[in-house]
Amino acid sequence: MKPVVSAMNAWTCIVVSVFAIVILSVIGAMFKTNHHAMMGSTEDPKDGTAVAGAVFGAVVVYGIFLVFCASQAWLHMRASRQGDIRLS
């Protein structure tokens, strides 16, 4: 198989996805437990578990991005070991 995206884009996507998964998981956990930092103001949402569900949905999307980008990076590494890289 040939990679769809460039190696630089694949590695950038991996870094961004890992960062987003970690940060969004923490934010989602804080909403799920109704942490006062997320739920303490009068303008904050009333149902923290519903917000946590949406945030964890975003974590799943970033997880899918991570799997795709990791497979692209793996294809680039495999191609570079076989000498298939061409400058054109």
N, CA, C and O atoms as CSV, one atom per row, in Angstrom:
chain,resi,resn,atom,element,x,y,z
A,1,MET,N,N,0.831,-1.188,0.000
A,1,MET,CA,C,0.000,0.000,0.000
A,1,MET,C,C,0.875,1.249,0.000
A,1,MET,O,O,1.997,1.247,0.507
A,2,LYS,N,N,0.338,2.298,-0.573
A,2,LYS,CA,C,1.047,3.573,-0.577
A,2,LYS,C,C,0.388,4.507,0.442
A,2,LYS,O,O,-0.831,4.484,0.607
A,3,PRO,N,N,1.179,5.311,1.111
A,3,PRO,CA,C,0.610,6.275,2.053
A,3,PRO,C,C,-0.229,7.333,1.333
A,3,PRO,O,O,0.042,7.684,0.185
A,4,VAL,N,N,-1.245,7.828,2.025
A,4,VAL,CA,C,-2.131,8.844,1.470
A,4,VAL,C,C,-1.620,10.241,1.803
A,4,VAL,O,O,-1.732,11.158,0.989
A,5,VAL,N,N,-1.058,10.403,3.001
A,5,VAL,CA,C,-0.551,11.706,3.438
A,5,VAL,C,C,0.968,11.641,3.562
A,5,VAL,O,O,1.553,10.559,3.592
A,6,SER,N,N,1.594,12.803,3.632
A,6,SER,CA,C,3.051,12.845,3.740
A,6,SER,C,C,3.493,12.399,5.136
A,6,SER,O,O,2.691,12.341,6.068
A,7,ALA,N,N,4.761,12.090,5.257
A,7,ALA,CA,C,5.291,11.635,6.545
A,7,ALA,C,C,5.190,12.732,7.594
A,7,ALA,O,O,4.856,12.457,8.746
A,8,MET,N,N,5.472,13.963,7.210
A,8,MET,CA,C,5.398,15.074,8.163
A,8,MET,C,C,3.970,15.271,8.660
A,8,MET,O,O,3.756,15.494,9.851
A,9,ASN,N,N,2.999,15.191,7.765
A,9,ASN,CA,C,1.599,15.317,8.176
A,9,ASN,C,C,1.185,14.171,9.090
A,9,ASN,O,O,0.433,14.380,10.042
A,10,ALA,N,N,1.661,12.976,8.816
A,10,ALA,CA,C,1.309,11.833,9.649
A,10,ALA,C,C,1.860,11.993,11.066
A,10,ALA,O,O,1.145,11.751,12.039
A,11,TRP,N,N,3.125,12.399,11.188
A,11,TRP,CA,C,3.708,12.561,12.519
A,11,TRP,C,C,3.094,13.748,13.259
A,11,TRP,O,O,2.925,13.691,14.477
A,12,THR,N,N,2.762,14.809,12.548
A,12,THR,CA,C,2.095,15.946,13.182
A,12,THR,C,C,0.724,15.536,13.701
A,12,THR,O,O,0.332,15.914,14.805
A,13,CYS,N,N,0.014,14.780,12.921
A,13,CYS,CA,C,-1.305,14.299,13.327
A,13,CYS,C,C,-1.209,13.393,14.553
A,13,CYS,O,O,-2.078,13.435,15.425
A,14,ILE,N,N,-0.174,12.585,14.624
A,14,ILE,CA,C,0.020,11.715,15.783
A,14,ILE,C,C,0.224,12.549,17.040
A,14,ILE,O,O,-0.396,12.285,18.071
A,15,VAL,N,N,1.089,13.552,16.959
A,15,VAL,CA,C,1.373,14.388,18.132
A,15,VAL,C,C,0.125,15.148,18.579
A,15,VAL,O,O,-0.190,15.185,19.768
A,16,VAL,N,N,-0.576,15.748,17.630
A,16,VAL,CA,C,-1.780,16.511,17.967
A,16,VAL,C,C,-2.859,15.590,18.541
A,16,VAL,O,O,-3.538,15.958,19.500
A,17,SER,N,N,-3.022,14.407,17.970
A,17,SER,CA,C,-4.044,13.479,18.444
A,17,SER,C,C,-3.756,12.998,19.863
A,17,SER,O,O,-4.667,12.931,20.688
A,18,VAL,N,N,-2.514,12.667,20.154
A,18,VAL,CA,C,-2.168,12.216,21.506
A,18,VAL,C,C,-2.409,13.337,22.512
A,18,VAL,O,O,-2.972,13.106,23.582
A,19,PHE,N,N,-1.981,14.551,22.166
A,19,PHE,CA,C,-2.196,15.695,23.047
A,19,PHE,C,C,-3.693,15.926,23.279
A,19,PHE,O,O,-4.120,16.141,24.414
A,20,ALA,N,N,-4.486,15.882,22.209
A,20,ALA,CA,C,-5.925,16.105,22.334
A,20,ALA,C,C,-6.601,15.012,23.162
A,20,ALA,O,O,-7.497,15.303,23.954
A,21,ILE,N,N,-6.186,13.773,22.987
A,21,ILE,CA,C,-6.786,12.678,23.755
A,21,ILE,C,C,-6.522,12.860,25.243
A,21,ILE,O,O,-7.423,12.673,26.061
A,22,VAL,N,N,-5.298,13.224,25.599
A,22,VAL,CA,C,-4.965,13.412,27.013
A,22,VAL,C,C,-5.750,14.582,27.603
A,22,VAL,O,O,-6.376,14.442,28.653
A,23,ILE,N,N,-5.719,15.729,26.935
A,23,ILE,CA,C,-6.383,16.917,27.454
A,23,ILE,C,C,-7.902,16.719,27.518
A,23,ILE,O,O,-8.522,17.035,28.534
A,24,LEU,N,N,-8.500,16.203,26.453
A,24,LEU,CA,C,-9.947,16.018,26.441
A,24,LEU,C,C,-10.394,14.945,27.427
A,24,LEU,O,O,-11.495,15.037,27.971
A,25,SER,N,N,-9.572,13.937,27.668
A,25,SER,CA,C,-9.923,12.928,28.670
A,25,SER,C,C,-9.980,13.539,30.068
A,25,SER,O,O,-10.867,13.215,30.857
A,26,VAL,N,N,-9.036,14.417,30.366
A,26,VAL,CA,C,-9.045,15.097,31.665
A,26,VAL,C,C,-10.267,15.997,31.785
A,26,VAL,O,O,-10.944,15.994,32.814
A,27,ILE,N,N,-10.553,16.767,30.740
A,27,ILE,CA,C,-11.720,17.658,30.773
A,27,ILE,C,C,-13.009,16.855,30.892
A,27,ILE,O,O,-13.894,17.217,31.667
A,28,GLY,N,N,-13.124,15.773,30.136
A,28,GLY,CA,C,-14.313,14.926,30.219
A,28,GLY,C,C,-14.489,14.302,31.591
A,28,GLY,O,O,-15.608,14.218,32.098
A,29,ALA,N,N,-13.395,13.866,32.193
A,29,ALA,CA,C,-13.478,13.288,33.539
A,29,ALA,C,C,-13.912,14.337,34.554
A,29,ALA,O,O,-14.651,14.031,35.490
A,30,MET,N,N,-13.454,15.572,34.371
A,30,MET,CA,C,-13.865,16.639,35.289
A,30,MET,C,C,-15.347,16.954,35.142
A,30,MET,O,O,-16.020,17.205,36.141
A,31,PHE,N,N,-15.866,16.946,33.932
A,31,PHE,CA,C,-17.299,17.150,33.741
A,31,PHE,C,C,-18.110,15.975,34.281
A,31,PHE,O,O,-19.176,16.164,34.868
A,32,LYS,N,N,-17.597,14.762,34.079
A,32,LYS,CA,C,-18.334,13.575,34.528
A,32,LYS,C,C,-18.485,13.534,36.043
A,32,LYS,O,O,-19.506,13.080,36.559
A,33,THR,N,N,-17.465,14.009,36.753
A,33,THR,CA,C,-17.533,14.003,38.220
A,33,THR,C,C,-18.085,15.307,38.782
A,33,THR,O,O,-18.071,15.519,39.995
A,34,ASN,N,N,-18.579,16.195,37.888
A,34,ASN,CA,C,-19.118,17.499,38.302
A,34,ASN,C,C,-18.121,18.282,39.144
A,34,ASN,O,O,-18.470,18.839,40.185
A,35,HIS,N,N,-16.885,18.315,38.683
A,35,HIS,CA,C,-15.823,19.036,39.387
A,35,HIS,C,C,-16.177,20.516,39.462
A,35,HIS,O,O,-16.694,21.084,38.499
A,36,HIS,N,N,-15.905,21.131,40.586
A,36,HIS,CA,C,-16.313,22.520,40.793
A,36,HIS,C,C,-15.644,23.492,39.832
A,36,HIS,O,O,-16.194,24.560,39.565
A,37,ALA,N,N,-14.483,23.155,39.311
A,37,ALA,CA,C,-13.828,24.025,38.340
A,37,ALA,C,C,-14.602,24.082,37.019
A,37,ALA,O,O,-14.536,25.085,36.308
A,38,MET,N,N,-15.323,23.029,36.693
A,38,MET,CA,C,-16.096,22.992,35.460
A,38,MET,C,C,-17.569,23.316,35.676
A,38,MET,O,O,-18.235,23.788,34.754
A,39,MET,N,N,-18.081,23.074,36.859
A,39,MET,CA,C,-19.518,23.200,37.101
A,39,MET,C,C,-19.864,24.244,38.163
A,39,MET,O,O,-21.015,24.321,38.591
A,40,GLY,N,N,-18.892,25.046,38.594
A,40,GLY,CA,C,-19.119,25.928,39.725
A,40,GLY,C,C,-19.766,27.258,39.415
A,40,GLY,O,O,-20.275,27.907,40.329
A,41,SER,N,N,-19.769,27.697,38.164
A,41,SER,CA,C,-20.297,29.006,37.809
A,41,SER,C,C,-21.767,28.911,37.414
A,41,SER,O,O,-22.264,27.832,37.092
A,42,THR,N,N,-22.449,30.038,37.441
A,42,THR,CA,C,-23.856,30.047,37.050
A,42,THR,C,C,-24.030,29.903,35.542
A,42,THR,O,O,-25.108,29.525,35.083
A,43,GLU,N,N,-22.993,30.195,34.764
A,43,GLU,CA,C,-23.070,30.080,33.309
A,43,GLU,C,C,-22.594,28.724,32.794
A,43,GLU,O,O,-22.601,28.493,31.585
A,44,ASP,N,N,-22.188,27.841,33.669
A,44,ASP,CA,C,-21.740,26.515,33.268
A,44,ASP,C,C,-22.939,25.617,32.987
A,44,ASP,O,O,-24.041,25.898,33.460
A,45,PRO,N,N,-22.744,24.542,32.226
A,45,PRO,CA,C,-23.873,23.651,31.938
A,45,PRO,C,C,-24.385,22.967,33.202
A,45,PRO,O,O,-23.647,22.757,34.164
A,46,LYS,N,N,-25.663,22.630,33.169
A,46,LYS,CA,C,-26.283,21.994,34.346
A,46,LYS,C,C,-26.006,20.495,34.414
A,46,LYS,O,O,-25.846,19.940,35.500
A,47,ASP,N,N,-25.949,19.844,33.258
A,47,ASP,CA,C,-25.757,18.393,33.209
A,47,ASP,C,C,-24.332,18.077,32.765
A,47,ASP,O,O,-24.035,18.060,31.571
A,48,GLY,N,N,-23.462,17.830,33.727
A,48,GLY,CA,C,-22.065,17.545,33.423
A,48,GLY,C,C,-21.863,16.231,32.705
A,48,GLY,O,O,-20.932,16.105,31.910
A,49,THR,N,N,-22.714,15.242,32.963
A,49,THR,CA,C,-22.537,13.939,32.308
A,49,THR,C,C,-22.851,14.016,30.821
A,49,THR,O,O,-22.238,13.303,30.026
A,50,ALA,N,N,-23.798,14.873,30.429
A,50,ALA,CA,C,-24.094,15.035,29.004
A,50,ALA,C,C,-22.918,15.701,28.291
A,50,ALA,O,O,-22.553,15.312,27.181
A,51,VAL,N,N,-22.335,16.698,28.933
A,51,VAL,CA,C,-21.166,17.358,28.348
A,51,VAL,C,C,-19.999,16.374,28.278
A,51,VAL,O,O,-19.262,16.350,27.292
A,52,ALA,N,N,-19.834,15.570,29.314
A,52,ALA,CA,C,-18.763,14.572,29.320
A,52,ALA,C,C,-18.937,13.580,28.176
A,52,ALA,O,O,-17.953,13.153,27.571
A,53,GLY,N,N,-20.170,13.214,27.876
A,53,GLY,CA,C,-20.426,12.310,26.756
A,53,GLY,C,C,-19.983,12.903,25.434
A,53,GLY,O,O,-19.411,12.205,24.597
A,54,ALA,N,N,-20.246,14.197,25.238
A,54,ALA,CA,C,-19.813,14.867,24.010
A,54,ALA,C,C,-18.290,14.956,23.943
A,54,ALA,O,O,-17.699,14.757,22.881
A,55,VAL,N,N,-17.663,15.252,25.070
A,55,VAL,CA,C,-16.202,15.359,25.100
A,55,VAL,C,C,-15.563,13.999,24.838
A,55,VAL,O,O,-14.578,13.908,24.105
A,56,PHE,N,N,-16.114,12.948,25.431
A,56,PHE,CA,C,-15.569,11.609,25.186
A,56,PHE,C,C,-15.820,11.159,23.746
A,56,PHE,O,O,-15.058,10.355,23.210
A,57,GLY,N,N,-16.878,11.668,23.117
A,57,GLY,CA,C,-17.090,11.416,21.689
A,57,GLY,C,C,-15.963,12.013,20.859
A,57,GLY,O,O,-15.505,11.409,19.889
A,58,ALA,N,N,-15.518,13.207,21.250
A,58,ALA,CA,C,-14.381,13.833,20.564
A,58,ALA,C,C,-13.104,13.023,20.791
A,58,ALA,O,O,-12.256,12.940,19.904
A,59,VAL,N,N,-12.968,12.428,21.973
A,59,VAL,CA,C,-11.801,11.578,22.258
A,59,VAL,C,C,-11.797,10.375,21.314
A,59,VAL,O,O,-10.741,9.969,20.829
A,60,VAL,N,N,-12.967,9.812,21.054
A,60,VAL,CA,C,-13.064,8.675,20.135
A,60,VAL,C,C,-12.657,9.096,18.719
A,60,VAL,O,O,-11.948,8.365,18.028
A,61,VAL,N,N,-13.112,10.285,18.292
A,61,VAL,CA,C,-12.750,10.776,16.957
A,61,VAL,C,C,-11.238,10.964,16.860
A,61,VAL,O,O,-10.631,10.577,15.861
A,62,TYR,N,N,-10.621,11.554,17.891
A,62,TYR,CA,C,-9.174,11.721,17.874
A,62,TYR,C,C,-8.460,10.365,17.933
A,62,TYR,O,O,-7.369,10.219,17.381
A,63,GLY,N,N,-9.057,9.389,18.588
A,63,GLY,CA,C,-8.479,8.045,18.599
A,63,GLY,C,C,-8.459,7.439,17.203
A,63,GLY,O,O,-7.502,6.768,16.817
A,64,ILE,N,N,-9.535,7.685,16.449
A,64,ILE,CA,C,-9.588,7.199,15.064
A,64,ILE,C,C,-8.525,7.909,14.219
A,64,ILE,O,O,-7.839,7.278,13.414
A,65,PHE,N,N,-8.395,9.232,14.410
A,65,PHE,CA,C,-7.331,9.963,13.725
A,65,PHE,C,C,-5.965,9.383,14.069
A,65,PHE,O,O,-5.114,9.235,13.191
A,66,LEU,N,N,-5.754,9.058,15.329
A,66,LEU,CA,C,-4.469,8.524,15.777
A,66,LEU,C,C,-4.164,7.199,15.078
A,66,LEU,O,O,-3.041,6.981,14.623
A,67,VAL,N,N,-5.144,6.331,14.996
A,67,VAL,CA,C,-4.932,5.035,14.337
A,67,VAL,C,C,-4.609,5.240,12.854
A,67,VAL,O,O,-3.699,4.604,12.321
A,68,PHE,N,N,-5.356,6.128,12.188
A,68,PHE,CA,C,-5.101,6.379,10.769
A,68,PHE,C,C,-3.706,6.960,10.559
A,68,PHE,O,O,-2.959,6.497,9.696
A,69,CYS,N,N,-3.359,7.968,11.344
A,69,CYS,CA,C,-2.062,8.620,11.153
A,69,CYS,C,C,-0.904,7.700,11.527
A,69,CYS,O,O,0.152,7.738,10.895
A,70,ALA,N,N,-1.102,6.880,12.548
A,70,ALA,CA,C,-0.053,5.924,12.903
A,70,ALA,C,C,0.146,4.909,11.781
A,70,ALA,O,O,1.274,4.500,11.506
A,71,SER,N,N,-0.940,4.504,11.137
A,71,SER,CA,C,-0.784,3.563,10.018
A,71,SER,C,C,-0.072,4.237,8.844
A,71,SER,O,O,0.712,3.594,8.146
A,72,GLN,N,N,-0.340,5.525,8.623
A,72,GLN,CA,C,0.351,6.246,7.559
A,72,GLN,C,C,1.841,6.389,7.870
A,72,GLN,O,O,2.678,6.220,6.983
A,73,ALA,N,N,2.168,6.693,9.101
A,73,ALA,CA,C,3.582,6.811,9.497
A,73,ALA,C,C,4.280,5.461,9.357
A,73,ALA,O,O,5.435,5.394,8.937
A,74,TRP,N,N,3.577,4.393,9.710
A,74,TRP,CA,C,4.158,3.051,9.580
A,74,TRP,C,C,4.423,2.717,8.108
A,74,TRP,O,O,5.447,2.122,7.773
A,75,LEU,N,N,3.486,3.108,7.236
A,75,LEU,CA,C,3.692,2.865,5.808
A,75,LEU,C,C,4.892,3.646,5.290
A,75,LEU,O,O,5.650,3.141,4.461
A,76,HIS,N,N,5.073,4.883,5.774
A,76,HIS,CA,C,6.238,5.665,5.361
A,76,HIS,C,C,7.538,5.028,5.857
A,76,HIS,O,O,8.522,4.970,5.119
A,77,MET,N,N,7.543,4.558,7.081
A,77,MET,CA,C,8.759,3.923,7.610
A,77,MET,C,C,9.067,2.644,6.850
A,77,MET,O,O,10.228,2.356,6.560
A,78,ARG,N,N,8.044,1.882,6.530
A,78,ARG,CA,C,8.244,0.643,5.789
A,78,ARG,C,C,8.759,0.930,4.383
A,78,ARG,O,O,9.634,0.226,3.878
A,79,ALA,N,N,8.211,1.967,3.756
A,79,ALA,CA,C,8.653,2.320,2.397
A,79,ALA,C,C,10.073,2.847,2.392
A,79,ALA,O,O,10.821,2.585,1.450
A,80,SER,N,N,10.463,3.585,3.422
A,80,SER,CA,C,11.824,4.130,3.442
A,80,SER,C,C,12.849,3.025,3.656
A,80,SER,O,O,13.977,3.140,3.177
A,81,ARG,N,N,12.489,1.966,4.356
A,81,ARG,CA,C,13.431,0.857,4.546
A,81,ARG,C,C,13.602,0.052,3.260
A,81,ARG,O,O,14.627,-0.603,3.068
A,82,GLN,N,N,12.599,0.098,2.376
A,82,GLN,CA,C,12.680,-0.661,1.134
A,82,GLN,C,C,13.243,0.177,-0.007
A,82,GLN,O,O,13.392,-0.320,-1.123
A,83,GLY,N,N,13.554,1.429,0.256
A,83,GLY,CA,C,14.138,2.274,-0.780
A,83,GLY,C,C,13.142,2.798,-1.792
A,83,GLY,O,O,13.519,3.084,-2.929
A,84,ASP,N,N,11.863,2.936,-1.407
A,84,ASP,CA,C,10.844,3.382,-2.345
A,84,ASP,C,C,10.664,4.902,-2.383
A,84,ASP,O,O,9.813,5.391,-3.126
A,85,ILE,N,N,11.423,5.642,-1.624
A,85,ILE,CA,C,11.240,7.093,-1.581
A,85,ILE,C,C,11.893,7.721,-2.813
A,85,ILE,O,O,13.056,7.463,-3.123
A,86,ARG,N,N,11.116,8.547,-3.499
A,86,ARG,CA,C,11.611,9.245,-4.669
A,86,ARG,C,C,11.388,10.739,-4.472
A,86,ARG,O,O,10.361,11.158,-3.937
A,87,LEU,N,N,12.349,11.530,-4.906
A,87,LEU,CA,C,12.205,12.976,-4.834
A,87,LEU,C,C,11.677,13.462,-6.175
A,87,LEU,O,O,12.411,13.508,-7.162
A,88,SER,N,N,10.396,13.825,-6.204
A,88,SER,CA,C,9.814,14.354,-7.450
A,88,SER,C,C,8.569,15.124,-7.156
A,88,SER,O,O,7.935,15.646,-8.073
